[in-house]
Amino acid sequence: MIIFDIPYAPLHSGEWSVEVSNDGNPEFKSRHDALRFAVSSALKAHQQGNDSLITVEGIDGQWRMFDHRAKGVA
């Protein structure tokens, strides 16, 4: 399973990092770009037969889980 973690706050001023369980920590200029990367990468992983999970930290500090279609999972 490939996991994409996206924190609420930027890593540095104006730089969001996505922690990818199998591929390091790419950085992006906006949280939106980081989310777009995670969803796109999760969809590609699914198409290649791999399971994936996107976790996104909310402003409340809670981590929420989404599948490759950006649909929430329980």
CHARMM-style PDB file with segment names, atoms N, HN, CA, C and O in Angstrom:
ATOM      1  N   MET     1       0.839  -1.180   0.000  1.00  0.00      PROA
ATOM      2  CA  MET     1       0.000   0.000   0.000  1.00  0.00      PROA
ATOM      3  C   MET     1       0.882   1.240   0.000  1.00  0.00      PROA
ATOM      4  O   MET     1       1.864   1.326   0.737  1.00  0.00      PROA
ATOM      5  N   ILE     2       0.513   2.187  -0.834  1.00  0.00      PROA
ATOM      6  HN  ILE     2      -0.285   2.117  -1.432  1.00  0.00      PROA
ATOM      7  CA  ILE     2       1.222   3.464  -0.906  1.00  0.00      PROA
ATOM      8  C   ILE     2       0.390   4.489  -0.142  1.00  0.00      PROA
ATOM      9  O   ILE     2      -0.809   4.632  -0.383  1.00  0.00      PROA
ATOM     10  N   ILE     3       1.033   5.197   0.778  1.00  0.00      PROA
ATOM     11  HN  ILE     3       2.007   5.080   0.974  1.00  0.00      PROA
ATOM     12  CA  ILE     3       0.338   6.180   1.607  1.00  0.00      PROA
ATOM     13  C   ILE     3       0.893   7.565   1.311  1.00  0.00      PROA
ATOM     14  O   ILE     3       2.107   7.767   1.259  1.00  0.00      PROA
ATOM     15  N   PHE     4      -0.017   8.516   1.117  1.00  0.00      PROA
ATOM     16  HN  PHE     4      -1.003   8.351   1.159  1.00  0.00      PROA
ATOM     17  CA  PHE     4       0.328   9.912   0.863  1.00  0.00      PROA
ATOM     18  C   PHE     4      -0.179  10.729   2.045  1.00  0.00      PROA
ATOM     19  O   PHE     4      -1.387  10.807   2.268  1.00  0.00      PROA
ATOM     20  N   ASP     5       0.737  11.344   2.810  1.00  0.00      PROA
ATOM     21  HN  ASP     5       1.719  11.280   2.629  1.00  0.00      PROA
ATOM     22  CA  ASP     5       0.372  12.164   3.970  1.00  0.00      PROA
ATOM     23  C   ASP     5       0.552  13.636   3.620  1.00  0.00      PROA
ATOM     24  O   ASP     5       1.617  14.059   3.172  1.00  0.00      PROA
ATOM     25  N   ILE     6      -0.524  14.416   3.837  1.00  0.00      PROA
ATOM     26  HN  ILE     6      -1.389  14.073   4.202  1.00  0.00      PROA
ATOM     27  CA  ILE     6      -0.466  15.853   3.558  1.00  0.00      PROA
ATOM     28  C   ILE     6      -0.813  16.606   4.842  1.00  0.00      PROA
ATOM     29  O   ILE     6      -1.962  16.576   5.283  1.00  0.00      PROA
ATOM     30  N   PRO     7       0.171  17.283   5.447  1.00  0.00      PROA
ATOM     31  CA  PRO     7      -0.105  18.035   6.673  1.00  0.00      PROA
ATOM     32  C   PRO     7      -0.898  19.309   6.379  1.00  0.00      PROA
ATOM     33  O   PRO     7      -0.961  19.774   5.241  1.00  0.00      PROA
ATOM     34  N   TYR     8      -1.499  19.858   7.433  1.00  0.00      PROA
ATOM     35  HN  TYR     8      -1.447  19.481   8.358  1.00  0.00      PROA
ATOM     36  CA  TYR     8      -2.265  21.096   7.265  1.00  0.00      PROA
ATOM     37  C   TYR     8      -1.347  22.289   6.996  1.00  0.00      PROA
ATOM     38  O   TYR     8      -1.607  23.096   6.103  1.00  0.00      PROA
ATOM     39  N   ALA     9      -0.287  22.389   7.766  1.00  0.00      PROA
ATOM     40  HN  ALA     9      -0.075  21.734   8.491  1.00  0.00      PROA
ATOM     41  CA  ALA     9       0.613  23.545   7.673  1.00  0.00      PROA
ATOM     42  C   ALA     9       1.747  23.266   6.691  1.00  0.00      PROA
ATOM     43  O   ALA     9       2.155  22.119   6.511  1.00  0.00      PROA
ATOM     44  N   PRO    10       2.250  24.321   6.061  1.00  0.00      PROA
ATOM     45  CA  PRO    10       3.385  24.126   5.152  1.00  0.00      PROA
ATOM     46  C   PRO    10       4.639  23.724   5.916  1.00  0.00      PROA
ATOM     47  O   PRO    10       4.808  24.064   7.087  1.00  0.00      PROA
ATOM     48  N   LEU    11       5.513  22.995   5.233  1.00  0.00      PROA
ATOM     49  HN  LEU    11       5.376  22.719   4.282  1.00  0.00      PROA
ATOM     50  CA  LEU    11       6.787  22.582   5.810  1.00  0.00      PROA
ATOM     51  C   LEU    11       7.654  23.811   6.076  1.00  0.00      PROA
ATOM     52  O   LEU    11       8.214  23.972   7.161  1.00  0.00      PROA
ATOM     53  N   HSD    12       7.751  24.654   5.086  1.00  0.00      PROA
ATOM     54  HN  HSD    12       7.297  24.524   4.205  1.00  0.00      PROA
ATOM     55  CA  HSD    12       8.437  25.947   5.166  1.00  0.00      PROA
ATOM     56  C   HSD    12       7.451  26.975   4.637  1.00  0.00      PROA
ATOM     57  O   HSD    12       6.398  26.605   4.117  1.00  0.00      PROA
ATOM     58  N   SER    13       7.763  28.224   4.755  1.00  0.00      PROA
ATOM     59  HN  SER    13       8.618  28.524   5.177  1.00  0.00      PROA
ATOM     60  CA  SER    13       6.867  29.258   4.258  1.00  0.00      PROA
ATOM     61  C   SER    13       6.555  29.033   2.778  1.00  0.00      PROA
ATOM     62  O   SER    13       7.440  29.136   1.929  1.00  0.00      PROA
ATOM     63  N   GLY    14       5.304  28.729   2.478  1.00  0.00      PROA
ATOM     64  HN  GLY    14       4.585  28.646   3.168  1.00  0.00      PROA
ATOM     65  CA  GLY    14       4.880  28.556   1.096  1.00  0.00      PROA
ATOM     66  C   GLY    14       5.287  27.253   0.443  1.00  0.00      PROA
ATOM     67  O   GLY    14       5.234  27.146  -0.782  1.00  0.00      PROA
ATOM     68  N   GLU    15       5.695  26.247   1.225  1.00  0.00      PROA
ATOM     69  HN  GLU    15       5.738  26.334   2.220  1.00  0.00      PROA
ATOM     70  CA  GLU    15       6.092  24.955   0.657  1.00  0.00      PROA
ATOM     71  C   GLU    15       5.411  23.819   1.404  1.00  0.00      PROA
ATOM     72  O   GLU    15       5.671  23.598   2.587  1.00  0.00      PROA
ATOM     73  N   TRP    16       4.541  23.104   0.710  1.00  0.00      PROA
ATOM     74  HN  TRP    16       4.330  23.284  -0.251  1.00  0.00      PROA
ATOM     75  CA  TRP    16       3.863  21.950   1.299  1.00  0.00      PROA
ATOM     76  C   TRP    16       4.566  20.685   0.863  1.00  0.00      PROA
ATOM     77  O   TRP    16       4.931  20.529  -0.302  1.00  0.00      PROA
ATOM     78  N   SER    17       4.749  19.798   1.798  1.00  0.00      PROA
ATOM     79  HN  SER    17       4.453  19.925   2.745  1.00  0.00      PROA
ATOM     80  CA  SER    17       5.404  18.527   1.537  1.00  0.00      PROA
ATOM     81  C   SER    17       4.369  17.410   1.579  1.00  0.00      PROA
ATOM     82  O   SER    17       3.464  17.419   2.413  1.00  0.00      PROA
ATOM     83  N   VAL    18       4.511  16.456   0.675  1.00  0.00      PROA
ATOM     84  HN  VAL    18       5.247  16.450  -0.003  1.00  0.00      PROA
ATOM     85  CA  VAL    18       3.686  15.250   0.696  1.00  0.00      PROA
ATOM     86  C   VAL    18       4.618  14.101   1.039  1.00  0.00      PROA
ATOM     87  O   VAL    18       5.551  13.807   0.291  1.00  0.00      PROA
ATOM     88  N   GLU    19       4.369  13.456   2.162  1.00  0.00      PROA
ATOM     89  HN  GLU    19       3.612  13.694   2.770  1.00  0.00      PROA
ATOM     90  CA  GLU    19       5.177  12.293   2.518  1.00  0.00      PROA
ATOM     91  C   GLU    19       4.591  11.085   1.804  1.00  0.00      PROA
ATOM     92  O   GLU    19       3.448  10.697   2.044  1.00  0.00      PROA
ATOM     93  N   VAL    20       5.391  10.499   0.925  1.00  0.00      PROA
ATOM     94  HN  VAL    20       6.319  10.815   0.730  1.00  0.00      PROA
ATOM     95  CA  VAL    20       4.962   9.337   0.157  1.00  0.00      PROA
ATOM     96  C   VAL    20       5.698   8.126   0.720  1.00  0.00      PROA
ATOM     97  O   VAL    20       6.926   8.125   0.799  1.00  0.00      PROA
ATOM     98  N   SER    21       4.953   7.104   1.108  1.00  0.00      PROA
ATOM     99  HN  SER    21       3.955   7.105   1.044  1.00  0.00      PROA
ATOM    100  CA  SER    21       5.551   5.968   1.812  1.00  0.00      PROA
ATOM    101  C   SER    21       6.616   5.238   1.005  1.00  0.00      PROA
ATOM    102  O   SER    21       7.485   4.589   1.587  1.00  0.00      PROA
ATOM    103  N   ASN    22       6.570   5.328  -0.313  1.00  0.00      PROA
ATOM    104  HN  ASN    22       5.865   5.856  -0.786  1.00  0.00      PROA
ATOM    105  CA  ASN    22       7.560   4.605  -1.119  1.00  0.00      PROA
ATOM    106  C   ASN    22       8.440   5.522  -1.967  1.00  0.00      PROA
ATOM    107  O   ASN    22       9.188   5.037  -2.815  1.00  0.00      PROA
ATOM    108  N   ASP    23       8.365   6.853  -1.753  1.00  0.00      PROA
ATOM    109  HN  ASP    23       7.757   7.247  -1.063  1.00  0.00      PROA
ATOM    110  CA  ASP    23       9.051   7.733  -2.701  1.00  0.00      PROA
ATOM    111  C   ASP    23       9.435   9.094  -2.143  1.00  0.00      PROA
ATOM    112  O   ASP    23       9.423  10.073  -2.890  1.00  0.00      PROA
ATOM    113  N   GLY    24       9.770   9.197  -0.883  1.00  0.00      PROA
ATOM    114  HN  GLY    24       9.779   8.402  -0.276  1.00  0.00      PROA
ATOM    115  CA  GLY    24      10.282  10.461  -0.372  1.00  0.00      PROA
ATOM    116  C   GLY    24       9.232  11.507  -0.066  1.00  0.00      PROA
ATOM    117  O   GLY    24       8.091  11.183   0.263  1.00  0.00      PROA
ATOM    118  N   ASN    25       9.634  12.784  -0.179  1.00  0.00      PROA
ATOM    119  HN  ASN    25      10.561  13.046  -0.447  1.00  0.00      PROA
ATOM    120  CA  ASN    25       8.801  13.910   0.201  1.00  0.00      PROA
ATOM    121  C   ASN    25       8.831  15.017  -0.851  1.00  0.00      PROA
ATOM    122  O   ASN    25       9.551  16.000  -0.673  1.00  0.00      PROA
ATOM    123  N   PRO    26       8.073  14.889  -1.938  1.00  0.00      PROA
ATOM    124  CA  PRO    26       8.046  15.987  -2.900  1.00  0.00      PROA
ATOM    125  C   PRO    26       7.417  17.235  -2.268  1.00  0.00      PROA
ATOM    126  O   PRO    26       6.550  17.127  -1.402  1.00  0.00      PROA
ATOM    127  N   GLU    27       7.858  18.409  -2.705  1.00  0.00      PROA
ATOM    128  HN  GLU    27       8.562  18.496  -3.410  1.00  0.00      PROA
ATOM    129  CA  GLU    27       7.353  19.672  -2.167  1.00  0.00      PROA
ATOM    130  C   GLU    27       6.621  20.452  -3.245  1.00  0.00      PROA
ATOM    131  O   GLU    27       6.935  20.353  -4.431  1.00  0.00      PROA
ATOM    132  N   PHE    28       5.622  21.243  -2.802  1.00  0.00      PROA
ATOM    133  HN  PHE    28       5.367  21.324  -1.838  1.00  0.00      PROA
ATOM    134  CA  PHE    28       4.771  21.989  -3.719  1.00  0.00      PROA
ATOM    135  C   PHE    28       4.563  23.399  -3.208  1.00  0.00      PROA
ATOM    136  O   PHE    28       4.714  23.658  -2.014  1.00  0.00      PROA
ATOM    137  N   LYS    29       4.217  24.314  -4.104  1.00  0.00      PROA
ATOM    138  HN  LYS    29       4.095  24.103  -5.074  1.00  0.00      PROA
ATOM    139  CA  LYS    29       4.049  25.720  -3.748  1.00  0.00      PROA
ATOM    140  C   LYS    29       2.717  26.009  -3.059  1.00  0.00      PROA
ATOM    141  O   LYS    29       2.557  27.065  -2.447  1.00  0.00      PROA
ATOM    142  N   SER    30       1.754  25.078  -3.149  1.00  0.00      PROA
ATOM    143  HN  SER    30       1.884  24.220  -3.646  1.00  0.00      PROA
ATOM    144  CA  SER    30       0.470  25.275  -2.483  1.00  0.00      PROA
ATOM    145  C   SER    30      -0.069  23.939  -1.976  1.00  0.00      PROA
ATOM    146  O   SER    30       0.320  22.872  -2.451  1.00  0.00      PROA
ATOM    147  N   ARG    31      -0.960  24.022  -1.014  1.00  0.00      PROA
ATOM    148  HN  ARG    31      -1.276  24.889  -0.628  1.00  0.00      PROA
ATOM    149  CA  ARG    31      -1.600  22.804  -0.494  1.00  0.00      PROA
ATOM    150  C   ARG    31      -2.458  22.170  -1.585  1.00  0.00      PROA
ATOM    151  O   ARG    31      -2.540  20.946  -1.690  1.00  0.00      PROA
ATOM    152  N   HSD    32      -3.087  23.003  -2.384  1.00  0.00      PROA
ATOM    153  HN  HSD    32      -3.020  23.997  -2.299  1.00  0.00      PROA
ATOM    154  CA  HSD    32      -3.900  22.503  -3.495  1.00  0.00      PROA
ATOM    155  C   HSD    32      -3.055  21.677  -4.458  1.00  0.00      PROA
ATOM    156  O   HSD    32      -3.486  20.610  -4.896  1.00  0.00      PROA
ATOM    157  N   ASP    33      -1.863  22.151  -4.791  1.00  0.00      PROA
ATOM    158  HN  ASP    33      -1.512  23.017  -4.435  1.00  0.00      PROA
ATOM    159  CA  ASP    33      -0.960  21.393  -5.670  1.00  0.00      PROA
ATOM    160  C   ASP    33      -0.543  20.070  -5.020  1.00  0.00      PROA
ATOM    161  O   ASP    33      -0.432  19.049  -5.698  1.00  0.00      PROA
ATOM    162  N   ALA    34      -0.313  20.095  -3.712  1.00  0.00      PROA
ATOM    163  HN  ALA    34      -0.403  20.925  -3.161  1.00  0.00      PROA
ATOM    164  CA  ALA    34       0.054  18.872  -2.999  1.00  0.00      PROA
ATOM    165  C   ALA    34      -1.092  17.861  -3.041  1.00  0.00      PROA
ATOM    166  O   ALA    34      -0.865  16.670  -3.257  1.00  0.00      PROA
ATOM    167  N   LEU    35      -2.312  18.334  -2.837  1.00  0.00      PROA
ATOM    168  HN  LEU    35      -2.496  19.301  -2.662  1.00  0.00      PROA
ATOM    169  CA  LEU    35      -3.484  17.458  -2.911  1.00  0.00      PROA
ATOM    170  C   LEU    35      -3.669  16.899  -4.314  1.00  0.00      PROA
ATOM    171  O   LEU    35      -3.952  15.714  -4.486  1.00  0.00      PROA
ATOM    172  N   ARG    36      -3.508  17.750  -5.307  1.00  0.00      PROA
ATOM    173  HN  ARG    36      -3.277  18.713  -5.167  1.00  0.00      PROA
ATOM    174  CA  ARG    36      -3.642  17.311  -6.703  1.00  0.00      PROA
ATOM    175  C   ARG    36      -2.620  16.212  -7.020  1.00  0.00      PROA
ATOM    176  O   ARG    36      -2.957  15.220  -7.667  1.00  0.00      PROA
ATOM    177  N   PHE    37      -1.383  16.386  -6.570  1.00  0.00      PROA
ATOM    178  HN  PHE    37      -1.109  17.191  -6.044  1.00  0.00      PROA
ATOM    179  CA  PHE    37      -0.348  15.379  -6.776  1.00  0.00      PROA
ATOM    180  C   PHE    37      -0.732  14.061  -6.110  1.00  0.00      PROA
ATOM    181  O   PHE    37      -0.617  12.999  -6.722  1.00  0.00      PROA
ATOM    182  N   ALA    38      -1.188  14.126  -4.859  1.00  0.00      PROA
ATOM    183  HN  ALA    38      -1.281  14.989  -4.363  1.00  0.00      PROA
ATOM    184  CA  ALA    38      -1.523  12.909  -4.119  1.00  0.00      PROA
ATOM    185  C   ALA    38      -2.661  12.146  -4.784  1.00  0.00      PROA
ATOM    186  O   ALA    38      -2.588  10.924  -4.921  1.00  0.00      PROA
ATOM    187  N   VAL    39      -3.710  12.848  -5.200  1.00  0.00      PROA
ATOM    188  HN  VAL    39      -3.770  13.840  -5.089  1.00  0.00      PROA
ATOM    189  CA  VAL    39      -4.846  12.181  -5.848  1.00  0.00      PROA
ATOM    190  C   VAL    39      -4.421  11.586  -7.182  1.00  0.00      PROA
ATOM    191  O   VAL    39      -4.769  10.447  -7.494  1.00  0.00      PROA
ATOM    192  N   SER    40      -3.677  12.344  -7.966  1.00  0.00      PROA
ATOM    193  HN  SER    40      -3.394  13.269  -7.713  1.00  0.00      PROA
ATOM    194  CA  SER    40      -3.208  11.849  -9.266  1.00  0.00      PROA
ATOM    195  C   SER    40      -2.309  10.625  -9.100  1.00  0.00      PROA
ATOM    196  O   SER    40      -2.450   9.643  -9.829  1.00  0.00      PROA
ATOM    197  N   SER    41      -1.399  10.685  -8.152  1.00  0.00      PROA
ATOM    198  HN  SER    41      -1.285  11.483  -7.560  1.00  0.00      PROA
ATOM    199  CA  SER    41      -0.480   9.568  -7.916  1.00  0.00      PROA
ATOM    200  C   SER    41      -1.208   8.347  -7.370  1.00  0.00      PROA
ATOM    201  O   SER    41      -0.889   7.216  -7.737  1.00  0.00      PROA
ATOM    202  N   ALA    42      -2.183   8.570  -6.497  1.00  0.00      PROA
ATOM    203  HN  ALA    42      -2.442   9.489  -6.199  1.00  0.00      PROA
ATOM    204  CA  ALA    42      -2.962   7.455  -5.948  1.00  0.00      PROA
ATOM    205  C   ALA    42      -3.777   6.783  -7.047  1.00  0.00      PROA
ATOM    206  O   ALA    42      -3.902   5.559  -7.064  1.00  0.00      PROA
ATOM    207  N   LEU    43      -4.328   7.566  -7.956  1.00  0.00      PROA
ATOM    208  HN  LEU    43      -4.226   8.560  -7.942  1.00  0.00      PROA
ATOM    209  CA  LEU    43      -5.090   7.003  -9.075  1.00  0.00      PROA
ATOM    210  C   LEU    43      -4.181   6.175  -9.979  1.00  0.00      PROA
ATOM    211  O   LEU    43      -4.557   5.082 -10.404  1.00  0.00      PROA
ATOM    212  N   LYS    44      -2.988   6.689 -10.274  1.00  0.00      PROA
ATOM    213  HN  LYS    44      -2.682   7.576  -9.929  1.00  0.00      PROA
ATOM    214  CA  LYS    44      -2.028   5.931 -11.089  1.00  0.00      PROA
ATOM    215  C   LYS    44      -1.643   4.624 -10.398  1.00  0.00      PROA
ATOM    216  O   LYS    44      -1.554   3.580 -11.044  1.00  0.00      PROA
ATOM    217  N   ALA    45      -1.417   4.683  -9.097  1.00  0.00      PROA
ATOM    218  HN  ALA    45      -1.489   5.531  -8.573  1.00  0.00      PROA
ATOM    219  CA  ALA    45      -1.066   3.476  -8.343  1.00  0.00      PROA
ATOM    220  C   ALA    45      -2.199   2.457  -8.425  1.00  0.00      PROA
ATOM    221  O   ALA    45      -1.955   1.266  -8.612  1.00  0.00      PROA
ATOM    222  N   HSD    46      -3.428   2.922  -8.285  1.00  0.00      PROA
ATOM    223  HN  HSD    46      -3.627   3.890  -8.132  1.00  0.00      PROA
ATOM    224  CA  HSD    46      -4.590   2.033  -8.366  1.00  0.00      PROA
ATOM    225  C   HSD    46      -4.677   1.384  -9.750  1.00  0.00      PROA
ATOM    226  O   HSD    46      -4.958   0.191  -9.864  1.00  0.00      PROA
ATOM    227  N   GLN    47      -4.437   2.167 -10.786  1.00  0.00      PROA
ATOM    228  HN  GLN    47      -4.208   3.136 -10.693  1.00  0.00      PROA
ATOM    229  CA  GLN    47      -4.488   1.644 -12.156  1.00  0.00      PROA
ATOM    230  C   GLN    47      -3.406   0.596 -12.400  1.00  0.00      PROA
ATOM    231  O   GLN    47      -3.551  -0.258 -13.275  1.00  0.00      PROA
ATOM    232  N   GLN    48      -2.326   0.662 -11.629  1.00  0.00      PROA
ATOM    233  HN  GLN    48      -2.208   1.356 -10.919  1.00  0.00      PROA
ATOM    234  CA  GLN    48      -1.242  -0.316 -11.748  1.00  0.00      PROA
ATOM    235  C   GLN    48      -1.438  -1.498 -10.796  1.00  0.00      PROA
ATOM    236  O   GLN    48      -0.570  -2.364 -10.684  1.00  0.00      PROA
ATOM    237  N   GLY    49      -2.585  -1.526 -10.113  1.00  0.00      PROA
ATOM    238  HN  GLY    49      -3.290  -0.823 -10.204  1.00  0.00      PROA
ATOM    239  CA  GLY    49      -2.900  -2.647  -9.239  1.00  0.00      PROA
ATOM    240  C   GLY    49      -2.453  -2.506  -7.802  1.00  0.00      PROA
ATOM    241  O   GLY    49      -2.513  -3.471  -7.041  1.00  0.00      PROA
ATOM    242  N   ASN    50      -2.005  -1.324  -7.413  1.00  0.00      PROA
ATOM    243  HN  ASN    50      -1.956  -0.539  -8.031  1.00  0.00      PROA
ATOM    244  CA  ASN    50      -1.555  -1.088  -6.037  1.00  0.00      PROA
ATOM    245  C   ASN    50      -2.649  -0.410  -5.218  1.00  0.00      PROA
ATOM    246  O   ASN    50      -3.419   0.394  -5.744  1.00  0.00      PROA
ATOM    247  N   ASP    51      -2.714  -0.736  -3.944  1.00  0.00      PROA
ATOM    248  HN  ASP    51      -2.089  -1.389  -3.517  1.00  0.00      PROA
ATOM    249  CA  ASP    51      -3.614  -0.033  -3.032  1.00  0.00      PROA
ATOM    250  C   ASP    51      -2.954   1.273  -2.622  1.00  0.00      PROA
ATOM    251  O   ASP    51      -1.729   1.364  -2.538  1.00  0.00      PROA
ATOM    252  N   SER    52      -3.784   2.290  -2.366  1.00  0.00      PROA
ATOM    253  HN  SER    52      -4.779   2.217  -2.434  1.00  0.00      PROA
ATOM    254  CA  SER    52      -3.234   3.569  -1.925  1.00  0.00      PROA
ATOM    255  C   SER    52      -4.198   4.227  -0.951  1.00  0.00      PROA
ATOM    256  O   SER    52      -5.394   3.934  -0.939  1.00  0.00      PROA
ATOM    257  N   LEU    53      -3.656   5.117  -0.140  1.00  0.00      PROA
ATOM    258  HN  LEU    53      -2.685   5.355  -0.150  1.00  0.00      PROA
ATOM    259  CA  LEU    53      -4.429   5.843   0.847  1.00  0.00      PROA
ATOM    260  C   LEU    53      -3.870   7.256   0.925  1.00  0.00      PROA
ATOM    261  O   LEU    53      -2.656   7.451   0.990  1.00  0.00      PROA
ATOM    262  N   ILE    54      -4.760   8.231   0.918  1.00  0.00      PROA
ATOM    263  HN  ILE    54      -5.746   8.072   0.865  1.00  0.00      PROA
ATOM    264  CA  ILE    54      -4.368   9.631   1.068  1.00  0.00      PROA
ATOM    265  C   ILE    54      -4.847  10.079   2.441  1.00  0.00      PROA
ATOM    266  O   ILE    54      -6.030   9.955   2.757  1.00  0.00      PROA
ATOM    267  N   THR    55      -3.942  10.596   3.257  1.00  0.00      PROA
ATOM    268  HN  THR    55      -2.980  10.697   3.001  1.00  0.00      PROA
ATOM    269  CA  THR    55      -4.335  11.138   4.556  1.00  0.00      PROA
ATOM    270  C   THR    55      -4.058  12.635   4.552  1.00  0.00      PROA
ATOM    271  O   THR    55      -2.986  13.084   4.145  1.00  0.00      PROA
ATOM    272  N   VAL    56      -5.047  13.398   5.012  1.00  0.00      PROA
ATOM    273  HN  VAL    56      -5.918  13.033   5.342  1.00  0.00      PROA
ATOM    274  CA  VAL    56      -4.963  14.856   4.989  1.00  0.00      PROA
ATOM    275  C   VAL    56      -5.269  15.385   6.387  1.00  0.00      PROA
ATOM    276  O   VAL    56      -6.298  15.055   6.976  1.00  0.00      PROA
ATOM    277  N   GLU    57      -4.367  16.204   6.905  1.00  0.00      PROA
ATOM    278  HN  GLU    57      -3.531  16.472   6.426  1.00  0.00      PROA
ATOM    279  CA  GLU    57      -4.575  16.803   8.224  1.00  0.00      PROA
ATOM    280  C   GLU    57      -5.460  18.037   8.090  1.00  0.00      PROA
ATOM    281  O   GLU    57      -5.205  18.905   7.254  1.00  0.00      PROA
ATOM    282  N   GLY    58      -6.497  18.111   8.913  1.00  0.00      PROA
ATOM    283  HN  GLY    58      -6.704  17.407   9.592  1.00  0.00      PROA
ATOM    284  CA  GLY    58      -7.377  19.274   8.921  1.00  0.00      PROA
ATOM    285  C   GLY    58      -6.885  20.345   9.874  1.00  0.00      PROA
ATOM    286  O   GLY    58      -5.946  20.124  10.639  1.00  0.00      PROA
ATOM    287  N   ILE    59      -7.521  21.504   9.826  1.00  0.00      PROA
ATOM    288  HN  ILE    59      -8.283  21.683   9.205  1.00  0.00      PROA
ATOM    289  CA  ILE    59      -7.154  22.612  10.703  1.00  0.00      PROA
ATOM    290  C   ILE    59      -7.307  22.227  12.177  1.00  0.00      PROA
ATOM    291  O   ILE    59      -6.654  22.803  13.047  1.00  0.00      PROA
ATOM    292  N   ASP    60      -8.180  21.243  12.449  1.00  0.00      PROA
ATOM    293  HN  ASP    60      -8.711  20.775  11.742  1.00  0.00      PROA
ATOM    294  CA  ASP    60      -8.413  20.782  13.815  1.00  0.00      PROA
ATOM    295  C   ASP    60      -7.382  19.764  14.294  1.00  0.00      PROA
ATOM    296  O   ASP    60      -7.466  19.273  15.420  1.00  0.00      PROA
ATOM    297  N   GLY    61      -6.406  19.447  13.436  1.00  0.00      PROA
ATOM    298  HN  GLY    61      -6.337  19.845  12.521  1.00  0.00      PROA
ATOM    299  CA  GLY    61      -5.361  18.496  13.806  1.00  0.00      PROA
ATOM    300  C   GLY    61      -5.730  17.043  13.555  1.00  0.00      PROA
ATOM    301  O   GLY    61      -4.904  16.151  13.748  1.00  0.00      PROA
ATOM    302  N   GLN    62      -6.953  16.797  13.128  1.00  0.00      PROA
ATOM    303  HN  GLN    62      -7.624  17.521  12.971  1.00  0.00      PROA
ATOM    304  CA  GLN    62      -7.403  15.435  12.838  1.00  0.00      PROA
ATOM    305  C   GLN    62      -6.972  15.031  11.433  1.00  0.00      PROA
ATOM    306  O   GLN    62      -7.037  15.826  10.495  1.00  0.00      PROA
ATOM    307  N   TRP    63      -6.530  13.781  11.305  1.00  0.00      PROA
ATOM    308  HN  TRP    63      -6.477  13.136  12.067  1.00  0.00      PROA
ATOM    309  CA  TRP    63      -6.140  13.246  10.006  1.00  0.00      PROA
ATOM    310  C   TRP    63      -7.329  12.508   9.409  1.00  0.00      PROA
ATOM    311  O   TRP    63      -7.953  11.681  10.074  1.00  0.00      PROA
ATOM    312  N   ARG    64      -7.638  12.809   8.159  1.00  0.00      PROA
ATOM    313  HN  ARG    64      -7.131  13.481   7.618  1.00  0.00      PROA
ATOM    314  CA  ARG    64      -8.750  12.176   7.469  1.00  0.00      PROA
ATOM    315  C   ARG    64      -8.217  11.357   6.308  1.00  0.00      PROA
ATOM    316  O   ARG    64      -7.239  11.730   5.660  1.00  0.00      PROA
ATOM    317  N   MET    65      -8.878  10.231   6.056  1.00  0.00      PROA
ATOM    318  HN  MET    65      -9.672   9.928   6.582  1.00  0.00      PROA
ATOM    319  CA  MET    65      -8.407   9.292   5.037  1.00  0.00      PROA
ATOM    320  C   MET    65      -9.299   9.327   3.798  1.00  0.00      PROA
ATOM    321  O   MET    65     -10.522   9.435   3.887  1.00  0.00      PROA
ATOM    322  N   PHE    66      -8.642   9.231   2.636  1.00  0.00      PROA
ATOM    323  HN  PHE    66      -7.648   9.143   2.563  1.00  0.00      PROA
ATOM    324  CA  PHE    66      -9.336   9.241   1.352  1.00  0.00      PROA
ATOM    325  C   PHE    66      -8.742   8.168   0.452  1.00  0.00      PROA
ATOM    326  O   PHE    66      -7.569   7.813   0.571  1.00  0.00      PROA
ATOM    327  N   ASP    67      -9.572   7.660  -0.451  1.00  0.00      PROA
ATOM    328  HN  ASP    67     -10.524   7.948  -0.548  1.00  0.00      PROA
ATOM    329  CA  ASP    67      -9.077   6.662  -1.402  1.00  0.00      PROA
ATOM    330  C   ASP    67      -8.555   7.346  -2.668  1.00  0.00      PROA
ATOM    331  O   ASP    67      -8.437   8.570  -2.713  1.00  0.00      PROA
ATOM    332  N   HSD    68      -8.247   6.559  -3.685  1.00  0.00      PROA
ATOM    333  HN  HSD    68      -8.343   5.564  -3.649  1.00  0.00      PROA
ATOM    334  CA  HSD    68      -7.667   7.085  -4.923  1.00  0.00      PROA
ATOM    335  C   HSD    68      -8.637   7.972  -5.704  1.00  0.00      PROA
ATOM    336  O   HSD    68      -8.218   8.671  -6.627  1.00  0.00      PROA
ATOM    337  N   ARG    69      -9.919   7.957  -5.352  1.00  0.00      PROA
ATOM    338  HN  ARG    69     -10.259   7.390  -4.602  1.00  0.00      PROA
ATOM    339  CA  ARG    69     -10.912   8.816  -6.003  1.00  0.00      PROA
ATOM    340  C   ARG    69     -11.205  10.056  -5.170  1.00  0.00      PROA
ATOM    341  O   ARG    69     -12.115  10.820  -5.492  1.00  0.00      PROA
ATOM    342  N   ALA    70     -10.443  10.258  -4.108  1.00  0.00      PROA
ATOM    343  HN  ALA    70      -9.703   9.637  -3.847  1.00  0.00      PROA
ATOM    344  CA  ALA    70     -10.631  11.361  -3.160  1.00  0.00      PROA
ATOM    345  C   ALA    70     -11.957  11.234  -2.425  1.00  0.00      PROA
ATOM    346  O   ALA    70     -12.542  12.236  -2.014  1.00  0.00      PROA
ATOM    347  N   LYS    71     -12.431  10.007  -2.261  1.00  0.00      PROA
ATOM    348  HN  LYS    71     -11.956   9.193  -2.595  1.00  0.00      PROA
ATOM    349  CA  LYS    71     -13.643   9.724  -1.482  1.00  0.00      PROA
ATOM    350  C   LYS    71     -13.210   9.349  -0.069  1.00  0.00      PROA
ATOM    351  O   LYS    71     -12.261   8.587   0.116  1.00  0.00      PROA
ATOM    352  N   GLY    72     -13.902   9.880   0.909  1.00  0.00      PROA
ATOM    353  HN  GLY    72     -14.673  10.498   0.758  1.00  0.00      PROA
ATOM    354  CA  GLY    72     -13.571   9.574   2.294  1.00  0.00      PROA
ATOM    355  C   GLY    72     -13.748   8.098   2.613  1.00  0.00      PROA
ATOM    356  O   GLY    72     -14.660   7.448   2.101  1.00  0.00      PROA
ATOM    357  N   VAL    73     -12.878   7.578   3.453  1.00  0.00      PROA
ATOM    358  HN  VAL    73     -12.138   8.105   3.869  1.00  0.00      PROA
ATOM    359  CA  VAL    73     -12.986   6.192   3.914  1.00  0.00      PROA
ATOM    360  C   VAL    73     -13.097   6.198   5.432  1.00  0.00      PROA
ATOM    361  O   VAL    73     -12.516   7.048   6.107  1.00  0.00      PROA
ATOM    362  N   ALA    74     -13.838   5.252   5.952  1.00  0.00      PROA
ATOM    363  HN  ALA    74     -14.309   4.561   5.404  1.00  0.00      PROA
ATOM    364  CA  ALA    74     -14.062   5.195   7.405  1.00  0.00      PROA
ATOM    365  C   ALA    74     -12.902   4.553   8.117  1.00  0.00      PROA
ATOM    366  OT1 ALA    74     -12.923   4.425   9.341  1.00  0.00      PROA
TER     367      ALA     74
END
